[in-house]
Amino acid sequence: MASVNEHYLKLSAGYLFPEIARRVQAFLAECPQFSNEIIRCGIGDVTEPLPRAAVEAMKSATEELAHRASFKGYGPGTGYEDVRRTIAEGDFRSRGLSVADDEIFLSDGSKGDCSSIMELFSHSNRIAITDPVYPAYVDGNVMFGNTGGPFDGGGYEGLVYLPCTEANGFLAQIPCAPVDLIYLCSPSNPTGTVIPREQLAAWVAYARKHRAIIFYDAAYEAYIQDPSLPRSIFEIEGARECAVEFRSFSKSGGFTGVRCGYTVLPKSLCAWTDGGQQIPLHPLWTRRWNTRSNGVSYAVQRGAQALYSVDGKRQVAELVSHYLENARLLHEGCVRKGLAAWGGTNAPYVWVRVPAPFDSWAYFEHILREARVVVTPGAGFGRRGEGFIRISAFNSRANVVEVVRRLASVQ
Amino acid sequence: MASVNEHYLKLSAGYLFPEIARRVQAFLAECPQFSNEIIRCGIGDVTEPLPRAAVEAMKSATEELAHRASFKGYGPGTGYEDVRRTIAEGDFRSRGLSVADDEIFLSDGSKGDCSSIMELFSHSNRIAITDPVYPAYVDGNVMFGNTGGPFDGGGYEGLVYLPCTEANGFLAQIPCAPVDLIYLCSPSNPTGTVIPREQLAAWVAYARKHRAIIFYDAAYEAYIQDPSLPRSIFEIEGARECAVEFRSFSKSGGFTGVRCGYTVLPKSLCAWTDGGQQIPLHPLWTRRWNTRSNGVSYAVQRGAQALYSVDGKRQVAELVSHYLENARLLHEGCVRKGLAAWGGTNAPYVWVRVPAPFDSWAYFEHILREARVVVTPGAGFGRRGEGFIRISAFNSRANVVEVVRRLASVQ
């Protein structure tokens, strides 16, 4: 008799973003006259065209496949060598950070990576997760059997939640209880907070002392404009002994539909067996990719590589500037309306306290109905997200200006 | 202290194909004068250009991303609806098989799928795997912790191996010991054997009786030309209650570098909790994809869809005919040389008994050195593969003719 993975049955309700889509559809079924008026600032999905450098590289790579002499079949499971070199050079070595080409592992996006990385670890690790948090970290761990059952009101037994609240500036504090695996996201999805250098150094020191590993999600690093803020955990000395970094081209190059990201897993990173043996993780991660994947689509790899060309870099910078100005306008609009708001600088998300008497799903529904604007209820990111909404800056300028106008008029 | 998944440490040696690549490199380092002479019939990788219909669709989809009005961001985690409809219609409903659009789950290839499917199941299942077998099935299960340690000479404790030998025509027999999850591959990688209808019906009857589930890998179904042979397990009545089918565009459309495949997981497929509760797997598989993926690259999906157009179908048929004629020539060449050979009809692989006194790695080395032809040692596919080699028909006609010529002259 085929026996099911019962951990799946612990998953509460739907995954957040399909649930938002379902509620928007329900509203439109009820009020179809608003279907052209809806502006989506919920799911953090880019809206502006793909950089021309990537488009041309992908079309040209596709044409290569049409000719026997330039045809490419199976590529390396972890990405083409020259693509990995471009990335290691462009994102790390050119900034003085030591990352080897083969420490870059290409993937179809960091959503998958932040779950897949757990495959390298046993079920006995104590896992620290910020609250609020990007829900894929949590749901992936539930499915793996790394948690207990759900709590009423959100969250799962067996995880160590690190509260990110107004009181601590939405920055997770190092826990008293020892933990082994730590998810950090900077700039944060959903709060838009960036972890300052000294705090990140404290995390690295903690991880090294306790032989813990930090999963550092830097999917939004391109939005960091303040040079004093770290864009990579590898800017911190000692991080090569205790961190994996997740990167994505989704929000820098507009690749949400193209699908490409990567992990940086240093050769010096180790975990331990129950018997105390120290095991380097780089060969395991390599084996994982070679066994479970044949790498990222060839044309997509060439598209990602083109983002590092002179034109590509300029086009990425323009995209990022565009969304950052959106974020500034949204933050300003919220503040002008008298709402408490955070983020929106060095980050594409604005984190807004919902006014009384609403809770976050109720305010989500209120804004949907009154302003025809879709936001993300903070409660969807965890219990500490209750009382907030996240507004995404990924939109056209015209839509953002209109959202600000409409929000101003909502009671 | 971060605790490692110790199951990885059971994995013996390298994954087969990187190991072959390593040995070829070692030979060329020793004899660099042969580097232009090597012909690769080892890894089953296509060589001929991508069908023009797919190339044009992918280029056009890429250009869509360059314009705001046609830009696509995140797609559905399981694939675009119209792409799933094209596939369900083209591969199943047009052949009288009942498969709904949303029973198609797009992925970046079936190598990943045949491991990922295990995520839905507990560790207590008894898993049946043919021997010889595509090594990714086994290695994926080792990494998941579904096996014990390695046996000397290949294989792992805790799996139920189904011998495929000359005596049984390389067709796995239904085991006496009860099993819960069964991997079948038809046409078989590596032996090129196709499971006949009555035998597949016996497997379905077994699975239904024992509430087992069959993972049916049909990655090479396009090569089945004999209309009496089943191309899908869903041609067998009752399979919708006991089977998942894996399909790939790698060998039909030449997508090994493009990366696209799909699973068919019927809504009527269930597994059971320890408490005996029956759990439909379709919502779990959907949740798995939505949590761990944002779907296949947009342009790749459009490329796969284009393989079902009138031009696309013709171009796929031409590709398949080309490789099938190669397979016929290779099989004929082996037989003419006096070697016992199977497969090569309705399948792109020829399975050849190695002559005395060689074992399969020794014959691999012999052919590499004497004929500068790379094949795959059967032992790489399991203990029952010892004494055989697999020759892949994925090559140009000129190379295949040359391989036949060179093999004829090898002592």
Interface residues (C-beta under 8 A of the other chain):
Chain A: M1 A2 S3 V4 N5 E6 Y8 L9 L11 Y15 P18 I43 D45 V46 T47 E48 P49 L50 R52 V55 M58 K59 T62 E63 L65 A66 H67 R68 F71 K72 G73 Y74 G75 D108 G109 K111 G112 S115 S116 E119 L120 F121 S122 S124 N125 A136 D139 G140 M143 D180 L181 H210 R211 A212 I213 G254 T256 G257 V258 R259 C270 A271 W272 T273 D274 I279 L281 L284 R287 R288 N290 T291 R292 S293 N294 G295 V296 S297 Y298 A299 V300 S396
Chain B: M1 A2 S3 V4 N5 E6 Y8 L9 L11 Y15 P18 I43 D45 V46 T47 E48 P49 L50 R52 V55 M58 K59 T62 E63 L65 A66 H67 R68 F71 K72 G73 Y74 G75 D108 G109 K111 G112 S115 S116 E119 L120 F121 S122 S124 N125 A136 D139 G140 M143 D180 L181 H210 R211 A212 I213 G254 T256 G257 V258 R259 C270 A271 W272 T273 D274 I279 L281 L284 R287 R288 N290 T291 R292 S293 N294 G295 V296 S297 Y298 A299 V300 S396
